[in-house]
Amino acid sequence: PHVFRAPKSALAGDEVLPDKRGYSFDGVSPTALIELADVKDNNIVFPGGASYKILVLPNFKTMTPELLHKIEYLLKNGARIIGAPPVKSPGLAGYPGCDSEVEKLALQIWGTFDIPGEETETHYGQGNLFWGGTYCKTDSGEIFPSYKVTENLLKKLNVSEDFSASGSLRYTHRITEEHDIYFVSNRTDTTVEDICAFRVRQGVPEIWDPVTGETRFLTDFKSEKGLTSIPLHFDRHQSYFIVFSHSNKQERPKDISKPNFPVFKTTEILEGKWQVSFDAKWGGPENITFDSLTDWSVNQNEGIKYYSGMAKYSKTFDLESSVNSSKNSVYLNLGEVKNMARITLNGKNLGILWTSPWRLNISEVIKNKGNKLEIEVVNLWGNRLTGDEQLPDDGVKDGEWPAWLLNDEPRTSGRFTFAPRRFYQKDSPLQSSGLMGPV
């Protein structure tokens, strides 16, 4: 009946979006444990592919007979479990026989109800039971032992962290019959260079980009002591799948001197004027010239300042003479965008960018002279709603729909939006919007 809450010592970061520390973990309900859990190679496994080195029991004096029988089964078949013996059943189902059944089976497994003062390891079947001392102590308000206790036991069992890197990266790991699949993401607004260690012994690592769909082998990595270490580069909030095949058939890439990530060099910044067209139906100017790329929300023109929707940037440019697009890949980098952009170059739709890195390969489309670039940018709704708050309110009042709406009449307020609730005020801070570059 208890909601699973990990000990605070097992978490890092803030309470809203905490991160697990080096060893990952999950909570499992008694029902799922009873019906789904099994043991393979001393690991507790589930049909969906999840696998766990140890099971940590909560610090309760009660346990149902069904759950205790499952604990006994897992231990007998090789599981490793931390926890103290229960003394009775928590409910009245089968009472009073349920209590005597729990007591009898607990004594069979633990041997005594007297908790040892020191950390103690006992064997049951093919499994190991850890209890006593710090294994059975919890901090105030907690129901599990501290993270350090679990960490020390895993190290004692020669289990290294599944993934290790700086505190700016977070991960999850899934194992299939053919692959180890890690998903690693940069949770910060800055670029990250790090050497990441994966608890994988075999397989040439591949990187799968979830945004572009690109997959390729990595060339720079080291495998030793059961770990594979890989230098990785992450842009702001960028993420990758790092995939290891269980097959050893793959050969290490021949060019091992090649870095894992390409090195980008800025050859040209598109300075000067841009032609920009907004949707006049939503209050923006149909055509205007920007002398430079700036944030819409700081523009003196209120039709741009409070604009929400799509605007198209247009520019013609020549390729820098020093760039040889037949020898090197040429990329377009948009710099800073709020919030999405669709790029068309020389009439070719190159797709949508919606996250960093704000760049795409234009090698096959770019020309030496007369490149025609169009960038359609769309922002969020907040600025238009804030802008409408500068105008008279002709919306819902006292729970009544306005007369102009009921009578299908034109609005007189000049507002563009209509919302049953007003989430923004006239002094609400505006959201950065548009293409801010540099491109």
N, C-alpha and C positions, 0 to 999 in steps of 0.2 A: 504493500500500500504506500510505500515511500517513493517520492520522486528522487531519481538519481541525481546527486550533487557531488561532484568530485571535490576533494579537499582543496582549499584555496591555494595551498602550497604547490599543487600540481598545475597551476595556471599562471600565465604571465599576461601583462597588458591590462586594459581596463575591464570593468565588469560587463560593459555592454557587448564587447566583442573580444573575449579573452582568447589567448592562444595556449595550447597545450605545451608543456615543456618537452624536453628531448624524447622521452618515451611516451608514445601515444596510448590512448586507452578509450574504452567505451563502457557505458552502463548497459546492463542486460536485465530484463525482467525475469523473475522466477519461471514464468510460463515458457518464455523463449528458451531459457536454459534447460528446462526439463524436456521440452519437446524437440529441440533442434541441436543441442550441443553434443559433440562427440570428441574423441581424442585421436590424434594422429601424430606420431613422432614427438610425444610429450607435449604437444600443443593442443589447446582447446579450439576446435574448429566448428564452423557453421556452414550450412549448404551454400550460402551466398558467396563464400570465398574468404570471409573474415577468419583470422587465425590469431590466437593469443598465447603468449608464453606462460602467463600465470593468471589465476583467478583470485581476486581479493574479496573476502566476505565482509559485509558490514558488521559493525560492532553491536549486534543484537543478541539477546538471550533466547530468542524464539526462532523456530524454523518449522515449516510444515514437514510431515513425514515424507511427502512426495519429493520435496526439494532435497531433503537430507539423503534420501535414497539415490538421487541423481549425483549429489556430491560424492557419495560412496562409490558410485559407478565410475565417475571421472577419475577419482584417485586410483581406483583399482586398475584402471587402464593406462595410467602413466601421467596424469595431470599434476601440476604443481599448484598448491592452494595455500593462501594465507588466511588465517582466521581461527577464532576460538570456538569451542563446542557449544551448540545450543542446549538448553536444559528442558525445554518444553515446546509444545506447539502454540502458535499465536491464536488459534481459534477453537471453536467448539465442535467442529466437524470430527466425528469419531470419538468424542470425549467420553470417558477418560482414557480410552485406549491409545489415543493419539499421543498423549504426553508420555506414557510408558514406552511407546514405540520409538519416539525421539530420544528418550533417555537411554534406552538399550542400544540403539544404533550409534549414538554419539560416543558412548563408552567403548563400543567396539572399534570406532575409528580413532578417537583421541586417547583412549586408555584411562583417562581421569578427567574430572571437572576442575581440578586444581591447576590454575594457569601458572606455568613456570615464571620465575622472576627474570630469567634470561631468555634470549632468543633461542628457540629450540627447533630442530629439524627431526621429524620422525618419518618413517617409511610406512606406506600402506599400499599393498599390492605392488604395482609398478610405479606408483606415484610418490610424491613428497609433500609432506604437510609441514608448514612453518607457522609456529605460534609461540606465545609467551613473549615477555620483554616488550620491546617497541612494536613488535608485530601486532600486539593486542592493545596498544595505547593510542588514544586519539586526542587531538587538540580540542579545546572547548568549542562546542557547537558542531563538531565534525562526527561523522559515522565511519570514516575510513582512516587508517593510519596515514601519516604524512607522506608526501611524495618522496622525501629523502629515504625513508625506510624501504619503499618499493624499489627505488633506484639502486640502493645498495645491494638488495637481493638480486636484482637482474645482473648487476656487474659481477656479483659472486657466482652467478650461473654462466658467466662468460657471454652474456647477451649485450652487445654494444647497442647504442642508440640506432634506431632504424634510419634516421636521417639527422645530420648535424650541419649547421651553418650558423651565420650570424643571426641575431634576433630579428632582423628585418624580413626574414623569409618564413613562410609557413608551408605545410605540405600535408598530403594524405597519400596513402599507399594501398594498392590493391594487387592481389596475386591471382593470375589465371593459370590454367594448365600450361600455357605457352610462354607467359611473360610476367615480369615484375613491372608494374606500371605506377610511377610516382607522378603526382601533380604538385608542382612547386610554384609558388607565387610570391611576388614582391608586394608586401602590404604597405609600402611607403610611397611618398610622392617624389622620391629621388631615385636616380639610377643606382644599381647595386652590382658590384663585382665581388664574387665570393667563390671560394673553393668548397663545394658541397660534397659531403661524404654519404654514400648510400650503402646500406647493409646488403650488398649483393656481391656474390663471388664470381659469377659467370655472365657471359654475354657482352658484346660490344654495345655501348650505350647509343641510343638514338634519341634525337630531340624531335618532338612533334609540336608544331606551333598551332594552338587551338584557334587562332584568329585567321591565319592565312591557309592552314591546311598543309603547309610544307612539312615534310619529314626528311631527315638526313642523319647519317652516322656522325658521331663526334669523334674527333681524332686525338684530342688532348685529354688523357685520363690515366689514372694509375689504379691498379688492383693489387691490394696486399692486406693480409690479416683479416680477410673476410669483408673488406670494405672497398668500394670503388669511389675514388675521389675525382671530381670533375670541376674545372674552372668554368663558371657560368656567369653570363652577363644578363642583367634584367633592366629593362627600361622602367619608367614609373608605372607601378601597378601591373607590370607585365607578368605573364605566367606561361609555363611550358609543361608538357608531359615529357618525362624522361623515362624511356622504355628500354628494358633489358630482356633479350630473348633467352629462354632457358636452353636453347640449342647452341652448341658450340661450333656450328657449321660456318657461321659468319667469320670472315677474315677481317682482321684489323685493317682499317683503311691504310693504303700504302703511304700517302703523304702525311706522315705523323707530325711534320713540322708546321702544317697548316693550323692556324688557330681555330678554336671552336666557333668563333663569331667573326664575321667580316669587319674590317676596319673602314669606317666611313670618313670621307674627307669632303668638306664643304668647298665646292668649286665656284658657286655663284649664288648670290642672294638677289632675289627679284625686287629691286628697289623701285621707287617712283610711283606713278599714278596707277590706280586700279579703277575700272568701271564697275559699278555695283548697281544692281537693280533689285528693288524690294517689291513686295506685293502691295499695290496701292489699296486694295480692298481691306488690308489690315493696317493701314495708316502709314506705311512707309513710302518714300519717294520712288517713283517708277524707275528713274535713272539718276545717278549721282556719281561724281568723281571723288574718290578718296585719294588725297595726296600721299597718304601712308596708311598702313594697316593699324587700326585702332579698335578698341572695345566699343561696341555699340552703346553700352550703358553710360558712357561718359560723353557721348556726342551731344552737341548743343541743339541739334534738331530733334524735337520731341518725337517725331515720327520714327526716328531711328533709336533714340534713347529708350523708348518704351516698346519697341517692336518685338513681336514674337512670331516666328514663322520661318520661311525660307527666303534667303537672298542669294543672288548669283554674282560672283566675282569673275571678272574677265580681264585677260591680259595677253599680249603678244610678246614673245621674247625669242632671242637667238641663243643657241647653245654656245657656251664659252669655248673659244677656239682650242684651248688646251685639253679639252675633254675628248677622249676617243671612245665613243660608245660601242665600238666593235671589240675593244679590248677589255673594257671595264663595265660593270653594271652601273647604270645611272638610275638614281632614285630621286623622287620628289618628296621633300619633307615639309609638312605644313606648319611646323612649329607648334603653336598653341591654338586650339580650336575649341569653341564652345557652341554646339555640343556634338554635332555629327557633320560629316562632309562627304559629298559625292563629287568625284573628279572626272572631268572629261578633257582629254588632250588630243588635239588634231582630229576631233570628231569621234574618238574612241572612248567609250564609257569604261573607265578603269575601276569602277566599284565604289564602295562606301568605306570610309574610315570612321571609327567610333571610339577608338581608344589608343593610348600610346603603345608603341611608337607610331607617330602620325606620318608614316612614310609608305611609299609603294614603288615598285620597280617600273620604270618607264622606258627601259632600254629599247624595247621593240617598237616604240611609238614615237620617240623624240626624233626631231630633225635638226640639221645644222642651222637652218634659217626659218623664221616665220612660224614658230610654234604657237598655236592658239590654245590657251589654257582657260578652262572654266571650272570654278569651284563653287558648288552649291552648298551653302551652310544653313543648318537649321538649329535653333536654340530652344530653350524651355519656355513654358507659358507664364512664368512668374512675372516678368517685366510688363507684359501687356496687362495683366491683372492689376499690378501696381499702378500702371499708367491710367487705367480706367478709374482708379480711386481718386484721381485728381479731378474727375468730372462729377456732375450731380448724380446722386443715386436714384436710379429708376427701377430698382429690383424688388425683391420680395420684402414686404413690410408687414409686421404684425401677423405673420403667417399667411398673408394673402398674396396671390399672384398679381402683378401690376396690370392695370387696365389695358395698356397698349398691347400687352401680350395676349390677353383674353380676347381683345377686339381685333387682333391682327392689324394693328396700326403701326406706322413708322415710329421709331424711337426718337426722342428729342434730346437725350442727354449727350449724344456723341460717343457713347461707350461702344466698344467693339465686342465685348464678352458679356455673358450673362451666366451667373452661377447662383444656385440656391443658397450657398453659404459664402461668406467673404473671408477668405483665408489671408488676404493681403490688405495692408492699409496704405494710405498715401505716402507715409514715411518709411515703408518697408525697404530694406536695402535691396538695390538692384543686383541682378545676377550677371556676371561677365558673359558676354555674348559675341558671336561672330568669329571671323578669322583674324587672329592677332599676330600670327607669324612668329619669326620671319620664315618666308617661304624660300 
